[in-house]
Amino acid sequence: MPTLPSSRPASRPAIQDPRAIPVTGTDAHLPAVAREHLTPAALRERFLHPTTTEPELPGDGGIFPGRTTTQAAVLIPLVERPDGLHVLLTQRTAHLRDHAGQISFPGGRAEPEDGSPERTALREAEEEIGLDERFVDLIGQLPVYRTVTAYEVTPVVGLIRPGFSLRLDAFEVAEAFEVPLAFLMDPAHHQRHTYEFDVPGEAAGNGADDGGPLKGRRQFLSMPWTGPGLAVSNADPDVTLTAEASKEFFIWGATAAMLRNLYRFLQV
């Protein structure tokens, strides 16, 4: 995900530790995308015939209507590996003010000179992780994802040929890693989290049955993945990474939501 400055309303408290929010279920009852539909050729064909159906998770940007929106784009990089396609993701550095330590796609705010979401995604990928666009074959877009901070994010999907090298922006990116696309396209690995919070300024009598403060509720998906990293910037002194060492990467929030939308797109 891009570096999107936060202007979160007081009624939507930030989730400081998503791992601590209880898992209320998974979607193991839903079918995984068949492996024959996860090949480069199958994906090219699917994006040649996009549907007009609404995304399952359009984002929470409609909660506060009337706000001025900002355009942004992310690259969903699908790396061609011998065992199938892998999704290239990044972990943000721990010192950032917004979304510190979170898992994201390379991407960010659109600049006037970009001219298109594709150019924004390619430019940001080069700036954040040093991905040379000569290795990228763009095959399509997913529906816009709208954030509560009034960003309209276009996910741009690209196939990445092997042989590329990464150069991570040490200010924004702590490390990069890959997850098999087949793992992420299996809803058995999609965890649902729900938590409640007190709505500031809302007293009993305005919807609370027990006389206490009015409660808000928020839900989100996570897709935890345990595996080795791919590259590290050494921006965070607590990050130690070798090809032999595995760790958990906790994919959640907007990144997980866009992956879920990719799942639904490929299921149609």
N, C-alpha and C positions, 0 to 999 in steps of 0.2 A: 504494500500500500504506500501511497505517497506521504510526504510530510505535510499533513493537513493541520494547520493551527487550530487549537481547540477554542470554542466559544460555547461550551456546554452549559445549558441552563442549570440553575440551582436544583431544579426538580429532577434532574437526571444525573445522579452522582456517578463519578467515574468508578469503574471496577478496578481496584488496585491489584487484586490477586485472583484472576479468573479460575485458577486451579482450586481455590478454596470454595467456589460456588458449587453446591451439590449437583451431581448428575441426576437428572430425573428420568432419563431413558435414552435409548438409541433407536435407530431406524433399521434394525436388523431384519425387520419384516419386509423391507423393500429390496428389490433385486439389484444386484450390482450391474454396472454396464459391462456387457460381454466383451471379452478381450479382443475379439475380432473387430469390434467397433472402436478400439483404442489405438489403432495403427495410424501412421501418418496418412496413408491413402484413404482410410475410412473417415478420418477427421476432415480432410480436404473436401471429400464428397459431402459430408454433413454440413459444412459451412457454405458450400455452394447452394444449399437449399435451406436457408434459415427459416424458422417459423416466426409468426407474429404474436405468439402467446406471451403473456406477461411472465416475468421471472417469478420463481417461488418466493424469493427474498428480495424485494425491490429496495430494501433499506428503510431507514426510519426518518428520511428527510421530510416526510409529509406531516410530521408531528407539529412543526412550527411553520405554518404556511405564511407566505408573504415575505420571506427573507430573500435577500439577493443571493443568487447561486453563483458558485465558482466552478468552472470546468476543470476537470483533471482526467488523467488516464493512467492505467497501469498496464504493464506487459505481463501476460501469463505465459512464461517461457516453458515450452515442452521440449525437453532435450532428448534427442534420439540416442538411445543406449541399446546394447545387444539384447538385453532382457525386456525391452519395451520402452515406452516414453516415460520420462521422469519430469516432475514439475520442479523448476528452480525457484527457490524462495530465499528470503533474507531475514536475518534477525537484526532488529535495530539496536543501536548502542544504548547502554543503560543511562547515559547522562542526558539524553534528550528530554525536553520539557514535555512533549506530547508523545504518547504511545511508546515510551521507552521500553526497550527489551522485547517488543512485540514482533511477531512474525508477519512479514508483508511481502507483496510483490514489488519489484522495482517500478517506480512511477512517481507522479507528482502533478503539480499544478500546470495547466496549459499556459504557454507563453504566446503572445500575439504572433510571433514569427513562426510558430509551429504550423499553423494552418489546418491541422487535422489531429484527431486522437492518436492515429498511428505514429505521426511524427513526435508527438509528446511522449508516447510510450518508449519509442526507440531512443530519443534524446535522454530521457531520464534513466533508462537502463544503462546507457553508456556512462552517464555521470555517476551513478550510484555504484555500479558493479563492474564497469569497464567492459561491458559486453559489446563487441564489435558488430554493428548491424549487418555486416557482410555474411555473418553466420545465421542470420534470422530470416525466416520466410514467413511473412504474415499471412494468415489464412482466414481471419475473420474477427468479428467482435461479438461480445455478449451484451445483453441489455444493460443500460446505465444503472449503476448502483448509487442511490442517493443517501448521503450521510446526514446525521442529525446536525452537523456543523455546516450544512448547506453546500456541500460539495457534490457535484454530479460527476461520478467517476465512470469512465468508459473502460471496461476490460478488453484489451486487445490480445488476441491469441496468436502466438507465433511458434513455429517449429524451429528448433535450434540444432544445427549440424554440429557433430563432434569436432574437436580440434580447437575450440575457442579457449581463451584464457580469461581469467577474471582479475580485476584490479579494484578492490573495494574502497569506497570513500570512507576513510577512517572516522570521519565526524558522524556520519549517519548509519553506517553498516558495520556491525560487529563481525558477522560471519554469513556465509552463504551455504546452502545445503540443498540436496535433492530428495524428493519423495516419489516413489513409483506412482504414476498416474492411476494404475489399477487399484492401489490402496485407497486413494482419495475418492475414487468413483465407486466405492463400496459403502453403502449407507450403514453397514454394521459398524463402521469406524466413525460414524457421525454421532457425537454425544450431544444431548440436549441439556442445557443448564437453565435453571430458573431461580431468581432471587427477588425478594421483596424489600422495599425501602420506604421509609417515612417520607411523605410529601411535605416539604417545609411550608408552613403557613396554612396548612389545611387541617382544621380541627375536627373533633368529633361532631357528628350531626351532618357532615357534608359527604356522607357515603361510608363512614366507618360504622360497622354494625355493633362493635363492642364498646363504643364510646371513646376509643383511642384515636390516635392520629390516622389520617387517611393514608392508605398504603398504595404505593405504585409497584408495578411488576415489570420485570425485564427478562427476556429470554434470549439466549444466544447458543450457537453451535460451537463445538470444538472438535478437532481431529488430531489428537496427539500422535506424534510419530517419533519412534526411537530409532536412531541410526547415526552414522558418522557424518561429519561435516565435509564440505567441499573446499572451502577457502575461509581464511580468517584474516581480519585486518589488524589484530592486536590492539584495537582501540580501547578495549576494556581489559584491565589487568587480571580480572577473574576468569577470563575466557581462555581455556586451554583446550586445544583441539589437535588430534592426530587422526590419521586415516584409520587407525585400529580402534580408537575410542568412540563409543556410541554415547549419545545423550538424548534426553527427551526434548523435542521441539514442540511447544504447545501452540498449535495453530487454532486461532479462534477469531471471533468478531467478524469484521468486514471481509477479511481474507477467507475465512471459512465460509461465509455467506456467498461470496462469489464462486468459490469452488462448488458449493451446493448448486448454484445456478448453472454451472457447467454440467454437473451431473444431470440435472433436469433437461438441459438442452440436448444432451446426448441420448437421453432415454426416449425422446419423442420419435 
